[in-house]
Amino acid sequence: MDQIYLAGGCLWGVQEFIKYVPGVLDTEAGRANGSSSSTTSEYDGYAECVKVVFDPQLTSVSKLMDALFEIIDPYSVNQQGPDIGLKYRTGIYSQNDQHLLEAKRYIQQRKDADKIQLEVLPLTHYIPSDDEHQHHLTHHPENHHLCHIPWDLLHKYKS
C-alpha cells in the first residue's frame, strides 16, 4: 500500500470526498509540513491535509489528482471556498519521490499548468488531527455547508 497527503482547503470536505475514490483504502485528517508535534499549539506553517492510503494496483497518483482537482480551485492561493489562510493552501505531499514526479507530470501536462498554484513537496512532517476532525462530515453531515466541496460530485464516487 502507498501513502500520499492531499491538501485542498478544509480537511473535513477533502476527507469526506476522497475516501470514496476507488482504490482508496483509508484516510486520516491531519497536518502536513508544520513544525509542531501537537495540535494544541498555534499555527506553525502546516497545511490541512488528508493522509490517503491507497492500493497502487487499483488507483494512481494521477487518478487521485483527478479527484482532488474536481473539488479544489487549483488557481487559488491560500484559499478554498470560504476558508482563507496559509493552512488552506492546496498541495500534494509524499515521502515517495515517484509520487511527487507523477504529480508534477500531471500538472505539466495540463493546458492550464502555468496557472496552477498547487504545491508539490516532500512530506517533512505530519501529525494527525484530533478525533473530532476525523471523518467529521460522516459524523456531522449537517456541517457540509461549511466546506467548499461540490456535494453532487460525491455521489459519483459513493454509489
C-alpha positions as CSV (number, residue, x, y, z in Angstrom):
1,M,0.0,0.0,0.0
2,D,1.1,3.6,-0.7
3,Q,0.5,6.8,1.2
4,I,0.1,10.3,-0.1
5,Y,-1.1,13.5,1.6
6,L,-3.6,15.7,-0.2
7,A,-4.3,19.3,0.8
8,G,-7.3,21.0,-0.6
9,G,-8.6,23.6,1.9
10,C,-10.8,22.4,4.8
11,L,-9.7,18.8,5.5
12,W,-13.3,17.8,6.5
13,G,-14.5,18.0,2.9
14,V,-11.4,16.6,1.3
15,Q,-11.5,13.5,3.6
16,E,-15.3,13.0,3.0
17,F,-14.8,13.1,-0.7
18,I,-11.5,11.3,-1.3
19,K,-12.3,8.3,0.8
20,Y,-14.9,7.2,-1.8
21,V,-12.4,7.2,-4.7
22,P,-11.9,3.6,-5.9
23,G,-8.6,2.2,-4.7
24,V,-8.5,4.4,-1.5
25,L,-8.3,2.1,1.5
26,D,-8.1,4.5,4.4
27,T,-7.9,8.3,5.1
28,E,-6.9,10.3,8.1
29,A,-7.3,14.1,8.6
30,G,-4.1,15.8,9.6
31,R,-1.5,18.5,9.2
32,A,1.4,18.4,6.8
33,N,4.8,20.2,6.9
34,G,4.4,22.2,10.0
35,S,6.8,22.3,12.8
36,S,4.9,21.4,16.0
37,S,4.2,17.9,17.2
38,S,0.9,18.9,18.9
39,T,-2.4,20.1,17.5
40,T,-2.9,22.3,20.6
41,S,-0.2,24.8,19.6
42,E,-0.6,27.9,17.5
43,Y,-0.5,27.7,13.7
44,D,3.0,26.6,12.7
45,G,3.1,26.7,8.9
46,Y,1.2,23.4,8.4
47,A,-1.3,22.7,5.6
48,E,-4.6,21.0,6.5
49,C,-4.4,17.7,4.6
50,V,-5.7,14.1,4.3
51,K,-3.4,11.2,4.6
52,V,-4.6,8.8,1.9
53,V,-3.6,5.1,2.0
54,F,-4.2,3.6,-1.5
55,D,-3.6,0.4,-3.4
56,P,-1.4,1.4,-6.4
57,Q,-2.8,-1.6,-8.3
58,L,-6.3,-0.1,-8.1
59,T,-5.6,3.7,-8.5
60,S,-2.7,6.0,-9.1
61,V,-1.4,9.4,-8.1
62,S,-2.9,10.8,-11.3
63,K,-6.3,9.4,-10.6
64,L,-6.2,10.8,-7.0
65,M,-5.2,14.2,-8.5
66,D,-8.2,13.9,-10.9
67,A,-10.4,13.6,-7.9
68,L,-8.7,16.4,-6.0
69,F,-8.9,18.7,-9.0
70,E,-12.7,18.1,-9.0
71,I,-13.1,19.7,-5.6
72,I,-10.5,22.5,-5.5
73,D,-9.8,25.7,-7.3
74,P,-6.3,24.9,-8.4
75,Y,-5.6,28.6,-9.2
76,S,-6.4,29.9,-5.8
77,V,-3.6,30.8,-3.4
78,N,-4.2,30.1,0.3
79,Q,-7.9,29.9,-0.1
80,Q,-10.6,27.3,-0.9
81,G,-14.2,28.4,-0.7
82,P,-14.8,30.4,2.5
83,D,-11.5,29.2,4.1
84,I,-8.7,31.7,3.9
85,G,-5.1,31.4,5.1
86,L,-1.9,29.6,4.5
87,K,-3.2,26.4,6.2
88,Y,-5.8,26.2,3.5
89,R,-3.3,26.0,0.6
90,T,-3.5,23.2,-1.9
91,G,-0.8,20.7,-2.1
92,I,0.5,17.1,-2.7
93,Y,3.0,15.8,-0.2
94,S,4.7,12.4,-0.1
95,Q,7.9,10.7,1.1
96,N,7.9,8.8,-2.2
97,D,9.8,10.7,-4.9
98,Q,7.9,8.8,-7.6
99,H,4.6,10.2,-6.3
100,L,6.0,13.7,-6.5
101,L,7.3,13.1,-10.0
102,E,3.9,11.8,-11.1
103,A,2.1,14.8,-9.6
104,K,4.5,17.2,-11.3
105,R,4.0,15.4,-14.7
106,Y,0.2,15.5,-14.1
107,I,0.3,19.3,-13.7
108,Q,2.8,19.9,-16.5
109,Q,0.5,18.0,-19.0
110,R,-2.4,20.3,-18.3
111,K,-3.2,23.2,-20.6
112,D,-3.5,25.5,-17.6
113,A,-0.2,24.3,-16.0
114,D,1.1,27.9,-15.8
115,K,-1.8,29.0,-13.6
116,I,-1.9,26.1,-11.2
117,Q,-0.9,27.1,-7.6
118,L,-0.7,23.6,-6.1
119,E,2.5,22.9,-4.2
120,V,4.2,19.5,-4.8
121,L,6.6,18.9,-2.0
122,P,8.3,16.1,0.0
123,L,6.4,15.4,3.3
124,T,8.7,16.7,6.0
125,H,6.4,16.4,9.0
126,Y,2.9,15.0,9.6
127,I,0.6,14.9,12.6
128,P,-3.0,13.5,12.7
129,S,-5.8,15.9,13.6
130,D,-7.8,15.4,16.8
131,D,-10.5,12.7,16.9
132,E,-13.3,15.3,16.5
133,H,-11.9,16.1,13.0
134,Q,-11.6,12.5,11.8
135,H,-14.5,11.8,9.3
136,H,-16.2,14.9,10.7
137,L,-18.7,15.2,7.9
138,T,-19.6,11.5,8.1
139,H,-20.5,12.0,11.8
140,H,-21.9,15.5,11.3
141,P,-23.4,15.8,7.8
142,E,-25.3,18.9,8.9
143,N,-22.0,20.7,8.6
144,H,-21.4,20.0,4.9
145,H,-22.4,23.6,4.1
146,L,-19.2,24.8,5.9
147,C,-17.0,23.2,3.2
148,H,-16.3,24.1,-0.4
149,I,-16.8,20.6,-1.7
150,P,-19.4,20.2,-4.5
151,W,-21.6,17.6,-2.9
152,D,-23.3,16.5,-6.1
153,L,-19.9,15.0,-7.1
154,L,-19.7,12.9,-4.0
155,H,-22.5,10.7,-5.4
156,K,-20.3,9.9,-8.4
157,Y,-17.9,8.0,-6.2
158,K,-20.2,6.9,-3.4
159,S,-22.5,4.8,-5.5
